[in-house]
Amino acid sequence: MGEDEAPPKFVIVLKEDITNPNPIVSNISNAIGEAVEEPFIKVISRLHLHWKDLQDAELVFSVGGDGTMLRTTHYMRMGKIVGIHASDSKSKGHFMSYDHDEKLDNVIAYLKSSKDIDSTNKFFTRLPRLKAEINQATGDVLTCNRAVNDYYIGNDVAGHPSKYLLTLPLCQPAYQRSSGVICSTFQGMTGWVVNLFRNRMDQYEKIRDEYLQKHKNLSSEFFYVVSQPMDDTKYEYGFTNQLTITSEMVGGVVALDGFTRINFDRKDEVDVRLSSHPVWVLKTKNHEEWA
């Protein structure tokens, strides 16, 4: 490494603050040290995460479960992430690349590789993400963090109907009342979309297979579904490359992957599209269907 060359940066994101020596952190640090000379390793809790922490990171390690990983990706513009399942049995591991006590062999192999596009495709799976903007009636624009799984758009008050105008490309806008709209990438294991189709799983599997094929073909489309429509709904579900919700409710909310919540008001517009900035997750058997 040259004198003026910055050391490779690696970030380890933990579910909670570090209070004692963490054997998983030691395992990650040893794996990095086996392949990289003089790396810079930053350890941070997801509770204090900021996008600047992940900027220019060669690899991001998320230690916990799917929740920790999803929250971490919200602060990533792009990049590669490795999910490591913590020893906490309550954590879920659908996106996890390793269990807490496994040797990080593919991490070492990737870091010793040329790290070009062929190496990226060999070791990582591309996960598309959704992006959303809230165009406020005041003229201001709020940009939501990108979502790996889904956005929920609807009323923030339980039991109150979501009232809005739904607009799709080349379609007439439709006024709707429902429990909200969900935009999905079908990557989550227990997302809202699964629950909405729980009484028609054959239909769900057909739609999901169609989406996965679109993903393999690098389509710009995502899936949307209207939750519990209260009237005859012109557009109940389908694929689209853009969806706009014009709010007719006070106290609307955009929820990202079931975590982060951003509020909007009457006459605000929520515009959803597929992001051009995916994240790359280290491959496991869970990810083969997306590869």
C-alpha positions as CSV (number, residue, x, y, z in Angstrom):
1,M,0.0,0.0,0.0
2,G,1.4,3.4,-1.0
3,E,2.1,6.1,1.5
4,D,-0.8,8.3,0.4
5,E,-3.1,5.4,-0.2
6,A,-5.9,5.0,2.3
7,P,-6.3,1.6,3.9
8,P,-9.2,-0.6,2.8
9,K,-12.2,0.3,4.9
10,F,-14.5,-2.4,6.5
11,V,-17.5,-1.7,8.7
12,I,-19.0,-4.1,11.2
13,V,-22.6,-3.2,12.3
14,L,-23.9,-4.7,15.5
15,K,-27.4,-5.1,16.7
16,E,-26.6,-3.3,20.0
17,D,-23.7,-1.4,21.6
18,I,-20.6,-3.3,22.5
19,T,-20.2,-3.8,26.2
20,N,-17.9,-6.9,26.2
21,P,-15.4,-8.4,23.8
22,N,-17.4,-9.9,20.9
23,P,-16.1,-13.2,19.4
24,I,-18.0,-12.5,16.1
25,V,-16.2,-9.2,15.7
26,S,-12.9,-11.1,16.4
27,N,-13.8,-13.7,13.8
28,I,-14.6,-11.0,11.2
29,S,-11.4,-9.1,12.0
30,N,-9.3,-12.2,11.7
31,A,-10.8,-13.1,8.3
32,I,-10.2,-9.6,6.9
33,G,-6.6,-9.7,8.3
34,E,-6.0,-13.0,6.6
35,A,-6.6,-11.4,3.2
36,V,-5.9,-7.7,3.6
37,E,-2.8,-5.9,4.8
38,E,-3.4,-3.1,7.4
39,P,-7.2,-2.8,7.0
40,F,-9.2,-0.1,8.7
41,I,-12.1,-1.7,10.6
42,K,-14.9,0.3,12.2
43,V,-17.3,-1.3,14.6
44,I,-20.6,0.5,15.3
45,S,-24.1,-0.2,16.7
46,R,-27.0,0.1,14.3
47,L,-28.5,2.4,16.9
48,H,-25.9,5.1,16.0
49,L,-25.6,4.3,12.2
50,H,-25.2,7.2,9.7
51,W,-24.7,6.9,6.0
52,K,-21.2,8.5,6.3
53,D,-20.1,5.5,8.4
54,L,-20.7,3.2,5.4
55,Q,-19.3,5.5,2.7
56,D,-16.4,4.0,0.7
57,A,-16.6,0.7,2.7
58,E,-15.2,-2.2,0.7
59,L,-17.4,-4.6,2.7
60,V,-20.1,-4.0,5.3
61,F,-20.7,-6.8,7.9
62,S,-24.1,-6.9,9.6
63,V,-24.2,-9.0,12.8
64,G,-27.6,-9.9,14.1
65,G,-30.6,-11.0,12.0
66,D,-32.6,-9.8,9.1
67,G,-33.7,-6.6,10.9
68,T,-30.2,-5.5,11.5
69,M,-29.2,-6.1,7.9
70,L,-32.2,-4.3,6.5
71,R,-31.7,-1.3,8.7
72,T,-28.0,-1.3,7.6
73,T,-28.9,-1.3,3.9
74,H,-31.0,1.8,4.5
75,Y,-27.8,3.7,5.0
76,M,-26.0,2.2,2.0
77,R,-26.0,4.1,-1.3
78,M,-24.6,1.0,-2.9
79,G,-22.1,-1.6,-1.9
80,K,-21.6,-5.1,-0.7
81,I,-22.9,-6.6,2.6
82,V,-22.3,-9.8,4.5
83,G,-25.0,-10.9,7.0
84,I,-23.8,-12.9,10.0
85,H,-26.4,-14.5,12.2
86,A,-25.8,-13.6,15.8
87,S,-25.9,-16.3,18.5
88,D,-29.2,-14.8,19.7
89,S,-31.8,-17.5,18.8
90,K,-34.5,-14.9,18.3
91,S,-32.7,-13.4,15.3
92,K,-33.9,-14.5,11.9
93,G,-31.5,-15.3,9.1
94,H,-33.1,-15.3,5.7
95,F,-30.6,-12.8,4.4
96,M,-27.7,-14.2,6.5
97,S,-24.6,-15.5,4.7
98,Y,-23.1,-17.2,7.8
99,D,-24.0,-18.4,11.3
100,H,-22.1,-16.8,14.1
101,D,-19.5,-19.5,14.6
102,E,-18.7,-20.3,10.9
103,K,-15.4,-19.7,9.2
104,L,-15.8,-16.8,6.7
105,D,-14.2,-18.7,3.8
106,N,-16.0,-16.9,1.0
107,V,-15.1,-13.5,2.5
108,I,-11.5,-14.5,2.5
109,A,-11.7,-15.9,-1.0
110,Y,-13.3,-12.7,-2.3
111,L,-10.8,-10.4,-0.7
112,K,-8.0,-12.4,-2.2
113,S,-9.6,-12.3,-5.6
114,S,-9.3,-9.6,-8.3
115,K,-12.6,-8.1,-7.0
116,D,-13.7,-7.3,-10.5
117,I,-17.2,-7.7,-11.9
118,D,-16.6,-11.4,-12.5
119,S,-15.6,-11.9,-8.8
120,T,-18.6,-9.9,-7.7
121,N,-20.9,-12.0,-9.7
122,K,-19.2,-15.2,-8.4
123,F,-19.5,-14.3,-4.7
124,F,-22.4,-11.9,-4.4
125,T,-26.1,-11.8,-5.3
126,R,-27.6,-8.6,-6.6
127,L,-30.6,-7.4,-4.5
128,P,-32.8,-4.7,-6.2
129,R,-34.2,-2.0,-4.0
130,L,-37.1,0.4,-4.2
131,K,-36.8,4.1,-3.9
132,A,-39.5,6.7,-3.0
133,E,-39.9,10.4,-2.9
134,I,-42.6,12.4,-1.2
135,N,-43.4,15.5,-3.2
136,Q,-45.1,17.7,-0.6
137,A,-47.9,20.2,-1.4
138,T,-45.6,22.9,-0.1
139,G,-43.1,22.2,-2.9
140,D,-40.5,20.5,-0.8
141,V,-39.3,17.0,-1.6
142,L,-38.4,14.3,0.9
143,T,-36.3,11.4,-0.3
144,C,-36.9,8.1,1.5
145,N,-34.2,5.6,2.2
146,R,-34.1,2.7,-0.3
147,A,-36.0,-0.5,0.7
148,V,-34.9,-4.0,0.1
149,N,-38.2,-5.7,0.9
150,D,-41.1,-3.3,0.6
151,Y,-42.8,0.1,1.2
152,Y,-46.1,0.4,3.0
153,I,-48.0,3.6,2.0
154,G,-51.1,4.4,3.9
155,N,-52.8,5.9,6.9
156,D,-50.7,6.0,10.1
157,V,-53.7,5.5,12.3
158,A,-54.8,1.9,12.8
159,G,-58.4,1.3,11.8
160,H,-58.6,4.5,9.7
161,P,-59.0,4.0,5.9
162,S,-56.3,5.1,3.5
163,K,-57.8,7.5,0.9
164,Y,-55.7,8.4,-2.1
165,L,-55.5,8.7,-5.9
166,L,-53.4,5.9,-7.4
167,T,-51.7,6.6,-10.7
168,L,-49.9,4.1,-12.9
169,P,-48.1,4.7,-16.3
170,L,-50.5,4.8,-19.2
171,C,-53.5,4.3,-16.9
172,Q,-56.3,6.6,-15.7
173,P,-55.8,7.7,-12.1
174,A,-58.2,5.8,-9.7
175,Y,-59.5,7.1,-6.4
176,Q,-59.3,4.3,-3.8
177,R,-60.1,3.6,-0.1
178,S,-58.2,0.7,1.4
179,S,-55.9,-0.3,4.2
180,G,-53.0,1.0,2.2
181,V,-50.7,0.1,-0.7
182,I,-47.7,-2.2,-0.6
183,C,-44.8,-2.0,-3.1
184,S,-42.6,-5.1,-2.9
185,T,-39.5,-6.8,-4.3
186,F,-40.6,-10.2,-3.1
187,Q,-37.3,-10.7,-1.3
188,G,-38.6,-10.8,2.2
189,M,-39.4,-14.1,4.0
190,T,-42.4,-12.9,6.0
191,G,-43.4,-9.6,4.2
192,W,-46.9,-8.0,4.0
193,V,-47.4,-9.4,0.5
194,V,-47.3,-13.0,1.8
195,N,-50.0,-12.3,4.4
196,L,-52.2,-10.6,1.8
197,F,-52.1,-13.7,-0.4
198,R,-52.3,-16.2,2.5
199,N,-55.7,-17.6,1.2
200,R,-54.5,-17.8,-2.4
201,M,-51.0,-19.1,-2.2
202,D,-51.1,-20.7,-5.7
203,Q,-51.7,-17.2,-7.1
204,Y,-48.9,-15.8,-4.9
205,E,-46.4,-18.3,-6.1
206,K,-47.2,-17.6,-9.7
207,I,-46.8,-13.9,-9.2
208,R,-43.5,-14.4,-7.3
209,D,-42.1,-16.6,-10.0
210,E,-42.9,-14.0,-12.6
211,Y,-41.2,-11.3,-10.5
212,L,-38.0,-13.4,-10.0
213,Q,-37.8,-13.9,-13.7
214,K,-38.1,-10.2,-14.2
215,H,-35.3,-9.7,-11.7
216,K,-33.0,-12.1,-13.5
217,N,-33.7,-10.1,-16.7
218,L,-32.8,-6.8,-14.9
219,S,-36.4,-5.5,-15.3
220,S,-37.2,-2.1,-13.9
221,E,-40.6,-3.3,-12.6
222,F,-41.7,-4.0,-9.1
223,F,-44.9,-5.5,-7.6
224,Y,-47.7,-3.5,-5.9
225,V,-50.8,-4.7,-4.2
226,V,-53.8,-2.8,-2.6
227,S,-54.4,-4.0,0.9
228,Q,-58.1,-4.8,1.8
229,P,-59.8,-2.5,-0.8
230,M,-63.1,-1.1,0.4
231,D,-64.6,-0.4,-3.0
232,D,-64.4,-1.9,-6.4
233,T,-60.7,-1.5,-7.1
234,K,-59.6,-0.9,-10.7
235,Y,-55.9,-1.7,-9.9
236,E,-55.7,-4.3,-7.1
237,Y,-52.2,-5.6,-7.9
238,G,-49.7,-5.9,-10.7
239,F,-46.3,-5.0,-12.0
240,T,-45.2,-1.5,-12.8
241,N,-42.1,0.7,-13.2
242,Q,-43.7,3.6,-11.4
243,L,-46.5,4.2,-8.9
244,T,-47.8,7.5,-7.5
245,I,-50.0,8.0,-4.5
246,T,-51.7,11.4,-4.2
247,S,-52.8,11.6,-0.6
248,E,-56.4,12.4,0.4
249,M,-55.7,11.7,4.1
250,V,-54.2,13.5,7.1
251,G,-51.4,11.5,8.8
252,G,-50.1,9.3,6.0
253,V,-46.9,7.3,6.4
254,V,-44.3,5.5,4.2
255,A,-42.8,2.6,6.1
256,L,-39.6,1.1,4.9
257,D,-39.1,-2.6,5.4
258,G,-41.3,-2.4,8.4
259,F,-38.9,-0.1,10.3
260,T,-38.3,3.5,9.3
261,R,-41.4,5.7,9.0
262,I,-41.7,8.9,7.1
263,N,-44.9,10.9,7.4
264,F,-46.8,12.8,4.7
265,D,-50.0,14.8,4.6
266,R,-53.1,15.6,2.4
267,K,-52.3,16.5,-1.2
268,D,-48.7,15.2,-0.9
269,E,-47.6,12.8,-3.6
270,V,-45.6,9.6,-3.0
271,D,-43.7,8.4,-6.1
272,V,-42.2,4.9,-6.0
273,R,-39.8,3.4,-8.6
274,L,-37.1,0.7,-8.7
275,S,-33.8,2.1,-7.6
276,S,-30.7,2.1,-9.9
277,H,-28.6,1.4,-6.8
278,P,-28.9,-2.2,-5.6
279,V,-27.0,-3.8,-2.8
280,W,-24.9,-7.0,-3.2
281,V,-25.2,-9.7,-0.5
282,L,-22.7,-12.5,-0.1
283,K,-24.3,-15.6,-1.6
284,T,-25.9,-18.4,0.4
285,K,-28.4,-21.1,-0.4
286,N,-31.2,-18.7,0.6
287,H,-30.2,-16.4,-2.3
288,E,-29.9,-19.0,-5.1
289,E,-33.4,-18.2,-6.4
290,W,-32.4,-14.6,-7.0
291,A,-29.1,-15.4,-8.6
